[in-house]
Amino acid sequence: MLKTQPLYRRNLSLAFAGILVLLVFAADIDIPDDDVSICFAYTLPILLGVFSEAGSAYLIAAASTILSIVGLFIEPPDNVNLTVFIVNRVIAILAQWLVAYLIEQHKRSRVIMQARLATERQKAESGRRFLRILTHEIATALTSIEGHSYRLSKLAPTLTAEGIVTRSEKIRDAASRLDALVSRIQAASEVENADLVVSHEWIDTEAFLASIRGDYEGDPDVRLELKVNQTGLYGDYDLLRQAVSNLISNAVKYSPRPAHVAITVARSAMTGGVEIAIADQGRGIPADELERVFEPYYRARNVAGVRGLGLGLHLVKHFVEAHGGKVRIESRLASGTRVSLHFPI
């Protein structure tokens, strides 16, 4: 987050600068015409623009310029060469605007530097989260592979064919988890590097969701409820399938058993196109973390003990935005989460 001056301090600086401009104006009227220094005294209040919001230095410079010109008419020079007097005023006004420009450029540079610093800090934090999660996931899978391989080699003479198949399947499951891990990291890398290639084909929403529903067919712990009011949309079938599958997988993962997941396809009030919404009755997400869950490798503080990389919502957001759409998330702790994908017409 960028650090800014407190509002009261910025307003105080601006007010003080205004008072100082008026004091210089009063001195301008009272001081003899041949005193050139008063022409440049108007520049001093502009320096206070450093402590005010963006554009304030220009505001103070404008006030100084107006009063510099007004001073010409209130106290016109009598014994001074008029040309010299006006030239001094013009030089002073140019100096005012030069100082204002330099101050505003300084503030702009500072904001840019702070933004870059915040970005680098976010990247560093994301990298630390990535290493922590990756280490845990790989260690868990390797422990499973090593354990079952060891038992398989030691107990092979006494194991039945069914026992060998069971342990082999557990090794294969662990290897599959590693493969899925690599695939997700690769997908995240492609997203970050803007390597996504999006195709646009007509997708029948009923057939599309029926295909995803088939992945959970026969699972007594998962109950998917479909409500389709829009026949279809144009998009990249593979990317959209991965996005919706990620959301359903999350809904199932963070819900008590049996997991109830409602999938709705309707007209989007936001874009006028199609909205695909996935709602669960799970543990929910803390309100202060709702926006952060779209960051790569970020996981909410209430998901301890549940496996995951923290990439699902990050990928979903990028996949949908690649279609020109938007993602919205609503959640209440212990009540559930609703994620809606809004696609343009």
N, C-alpha and C positions, 0 to 999 in steps of 0.2 A: 504494500500500500504506500502511495506517495505521501510524504510528509508535507503539510502545508501549515502556514501560520494560522493560529486560532482566529476566528471571525472577529472577535472584539479587538484583537491586536491590529488586524488589518484595517478595520474601520477607524481605529484610533490614529493610525499612521496617516490615513487619508485626511481625517479631520485636522490633524496637526499641520499637514502640508497646506491645506486650504487657509488656515489661520496665518501661516507663514507667508503665503502669497499676498494676503491682504496687508500684512505688516510691511512687506517690501513695497507694495503699491502706495501705502501711506507715506513711506520714506521717499518714494519716487516723486511724489507731489511736493514734498517739503524741501528736498535737497536741491541745491543749485543745478542749473541746466548743464553746466560744464563738467559735472562729476560723472564720468563715464562708467565708473564702477557700479553704480546703481542699475545700469542697463543689464549687467550680467548677474546681479544679485537674484533676479527672477529664476535663474538656473538652480539655485540652491534647494528650493522646496521640491524640485523634481526628483532629487536624490532620494527622497523619502518614498518614492514609488517602488523602491527595492523591497520594502516591507509590506506592500499592498498587493491586491490581486492583479492578475494579468490585465494590461491595458490601462492601469491606473496612472502610470507615468505619462502616457499620452494625454490623459484627462487633465493632469496637473499642468502639463506643457500648454495645453489649449487655454486653460485659465490664465496662465502667465502671459501668453501671447496677447490675449484679449486686453488684459490690464496694461500691458506694455504699450499697446496702441492707444488705449483710452487715455493714458498718461500724456500722450502727445497733445491731445485736444484740451485737457484740463489745465495743463501748464505748458503752453507752447513756448519755445525758446525765444528770448528777446535779444540777448547779446552774444549768442553763439551762432556760428555758421550753420544754417539750416541743413545743408547737404551733409555736413559732418555729423550733425545730430541724428539725422535719419539713417545714415550709414551705420552708425553705432547701434541704433535700435535694431536694424535688420540683422546685423552680425549677432547681436544678443539673442534675437529670436531664433536664428539658425542654430546657435549654441544650445538653446533650450531643447529644440527638437532632436538635435544630435545626441544630447545626454539622455533624452527620453527613449530614443531608438536603442542606444547601447544598453540601457537598463532592461528594456523589454526583451532584447536578444539574450541578455544574461539570464533572465528568468526563464525564457523558453529553453535555453540550453540546459539549465538546471532541471527543468521538468523532464526533458528528454533523457538526461543522465539518470535521474531517479527511476524513470520508467524502465530503462535498460537494466538498471541494478535490480529492480523488482523482478524482471523477467529472468535474469540470471539466477536469482535466489530461488525462484519457482522451479527452474530447471534443475538446480542442485537438489532441491527437496524432492522433486520427482525422481531423480536418479537414486537418491538414498532409499526412497520407498521401493523402487524397482529392485535394487539389490537385496533389500530385506525380504521382499516377497519371493523373488526368484530363488534366493538361497533356501528359504523355507520349503517352497514347492519342490525343488530339485532334491533336497535332502530327504523329504518325505517319500518321494517316488523311489529314490535309490535305496532307501532303507527297506522299503517293501520288496523291491527286486532282489536285493541281497539276502534278505531274510528267507524269502520263499525259495530262492535258488539254493541256499545252504541246506534248508530242510529237504528239498527235493533230492539233492545229491546224497544226503546222509540217510534219508528214509526210503530211497528208491527201491531197495530190495524188499521192503515190507509194505510198500504202498500198493493199493489196488489201482487198476486203470482209471477208475473214477477219481481217486485221490490225486493221481498225477495230473489229470485233466484240470481238476479244480485249482491246484497250485499253479499250473501253467497259465491258466486264465487270469489269475491274480497278477502274475508277472506281466502278462500281456496288457492288462488294464493299467498297470503302473507305467509301462512303456508308452501306452496310448496317451496317458496324461502328459507325459513329457513331450510327445509329439504335438499335442494340442497346445501345450505351453509355447513351444517354438512357433507354431502357426500364428498364435495370437500376437506374439511379440513382433513377428514379421509383418503382420497386418497393421499393427500400430506404427511400425517404422514406415511402411508405405504411405499411411495416412499423413504422418508428420512431414514426409518428403513430397507430399502432394502428387503421389504417383497413381492415384485412383483414376481408373478409366471407367466412366459411367455410360452404360448403354441405355436406350429407352425403347422398351417394348411394352405391348399391352399385357397387363397382368390381371387375370380373372381372380378377384379377391377370395371368392368362395373356394375355388380349387387351390389357390395359394395357401390359405389357412388350413384347408383339409389336409394338405401335404404335411404341414408342420404338426398338425394334431396327430397324424399317424405316428410321429416319433414317440408319442406317449401312450399309444394304444396298448391296452392290457396292463398299464401301471395303476394299481389300486390306490396309490398315494397321490395321484394327480387327477384333478377334475377340471377340464377345460370347457368353458362355456362360450360359445360363439354367437355373435349377433351381427349379421352383415346387412347393412342398408345401402351400401354403395357397391355397384357391380365390379368396378375395376379402376385401375390407374395405370399411367405410363411410368416405367422405371426400370432399374436394373434388377432383374429377378434374383440373382445370387446375392447382391449386396442387401437387398431388402429382406430376403429370407434370413440372412445372417443377423440383421438388425432385430427383426421380430423374434427370432429364435433366442437371441441373447436376452431379450427382455422377459420372455416366457421362462427361460432357464433361471434368471434372477428371481422372478416371482415365485417359482417352485422352491428354489434354494432357501429363500428367506421366509418361507411360510410354514406354519405348523402342519403336520400331516393329519388328514389328507389335504393337500394344497388346492385351494379353490382359486382359479385364475379366470377372469372375465376378459374376453377379447372382443372389442367392438370396432366395426368399420362404419363410419358415417361421414356426412358432409362436414368439412372443417369450417367452423365459424371464423377461424383466424385467417385462412388463406383462400377460402372459397372452393378449395379442392377436396382432397380426401384426408380424413383423420383415422389413424389406426391407434387404438388405445388399449393398453394392457394394464389391468388392475388386479391387485392381490389383496389378501387380508393378513399380510405378514407383520413383521416386527417394525416396519417403517424406518424412516431416516430422520435423525435430529434436524430441526429446522435450520440451525446455523451451518449445517453441512450440505444442504440441498444443492447449492450451486457448485460446490467443490467436487461432488461425486462424478462430474464430467471430466475432471482432470485425470491424466494417465496415472495409473498405479495408486490412485487414492481410494481408500476404503473407509467407510464410516466407522466411528468408534464402537458402535454396538454390534459389529459383525465378527467379533473375536470368536475363534473356534470354527468358523465357516470358511472353507477353502475358496480361494479366488485370487485373481491377479489385480483386480481393480481396473480392468481394461474394457469391460463390457459396455458401460454407458459412454465411455470415451469414444469407442468405435461406432456405437449407434449414432451419436451426435454427428460425427463426421460423415457417416454414410448418408444420413438424412439431409444434411446441409449440402452434400455433393449433388443432391437432387433439387436443390433450391428450396428445401423445406426447413421446418423448425421443430425443435423438441421441447416439450414442456413436462415438468415433473411436479407432482403434488404428493405430499406424504404426511402422515401423522403417526407418531410413535404408538406402537402396539395396535394400530388400526389398519395399516396397509399403505400401499404406494400405488399411484396411478401415473403411468408414463404415456404421453400421447405424441404421436408423430404426425405432423401436419405437412401435407404435400400440396404444391401449387396445382392449379388447374392444368 
